[in-house]
Amino acid sequence: MRNHRRNTVLAAAIAALSLGLTACGGGDATGAKDAGSASSSQSAAGAGDNGTAGGGTADRTAAKGGSGSTGGSADGGSTAGGSTGSTGGAKAGSTTGGSTGSTGGESSATAPACAYGDIKVTAAKADEVPTEHIVLTATNTSGRSCTLLEYPLIAFGPIQTAKDVPAVAKSKPAAPIVLKAGAPAYANVRIALGGVDEDSKVVKEFNVNLFAAQGPAEGSIVVKAPAGGLAVDEAAAKTGYWTYELRNGADEF
């Protein structure tokens, strides 16, 4: 009887212990399952959020915007730099070019034709015996740039009756002669062939006219002949065009 009671109590205790363990095991499993579910849900939510933010439209847009912003900034810097460099180069080039051109003398389109009051003309004998040529030097005394057109219109005698001295075409320069203030130009002139003959005349001074845009300009420059005068044969006389300097070949005749 005593043993039976003891066994009954023991069996009840074992049963209670089993139920307790089962309850504990079930709770742990449910908690683990819930934790796993929660973890899976969070992972899924995280994946969804990341997918939406990182791989989705919103994040791709943000990423693209960031990339575009960075790229735009870089491109903008490059463009701005190129633009600045280009503008700066163009501006510097045009300013420097313009300044140099202006310093070097105006173009014939902007510099007016030299008038007789703008120019001083002097004559010198060539280094030869007998004298067959003289060199005319035209100096701009106007204080501004002017264009010396064509060639000197020379009259070895009275302007109304003197024979025109023809120009030598091969001496014509490629462009009109633009003289800065104080600058000279030159013209080679043949006055005779081999010295004095019966057709020669001694000239102490002569007249030089200039060209205007539409033809001979008004006014005449009186030029003094070199010391001793010039023995001039009007039939043999020829003149070269005005040039910045005398050129071998082109100005020899």
C-alpha positions, 0 to 999 in steps of 0.5 A: 500500500505504501509502495503503491502510493509512492509509485503513484506520487512518483508517476505524478511527479514525472508526468508533471515534469514531462508536461513542464518540459513539453510546455517549455519546449513548445514555447521555445519553438514558438518563440524561435518560430516567431523570431524567425518569422520576424527576422524573415519579415524584417529581412524581406522588408529590408530587401524590399526597402533596399530594392525600392531604394537601392535598386528601385525607381526612387533610389535609381533616380537618386543615384542617377541624380547624384551621378548626373549631378557629379557628372554635370558638375564635372562636365560643367567644369569642363565646359566652363573651363573650355568656354573660358579658355576659348573665350579667353583665347579668342578675346586675347587673340582678337585684342592682341591682333587688333592692338598689333594691327593698330600699332602696325598701321591702319588698313587702307579701308580705314586710313584716308588717302594722304593729301598733299598737306599730309606729306613731305617729299624729298629727292636724292640722287642715286649713287651713279655717274652720270645720274640716271635715277633719283629716289623720292622719299614721302614722309607722313607729317599729318600726325595720323595714319594715311594711305599713300595711293598709287605712284607720284604724279611728277611734273618736271616743269610747269604743271599745265604743260609738263609731260606726264611721267608714266609708272612702271607696272612691275613696281606696284606693291600687292597692297596700298601703302598705309603710313603711320605718322612720321613713317616714310615710303619710297619711289624710284624715278628714272630721269635720263638715259646715259647723261645729258643730251640735247633733249635734257633740261636742267631742273632745280625743282619740280612738282609731285601730286598725289592720288585720291580715291577717285583720281589725282588729288588737288594740290601739288608738292614742290620738291627741291632738286638735289644740289646742282639740279637734275638733268632730265630727259622727259622722254626717258623719264619713268617712275615706280610706285610708292613702296615701304622700301626699295626692292631689288628687281621690282624697282629697278628700271 
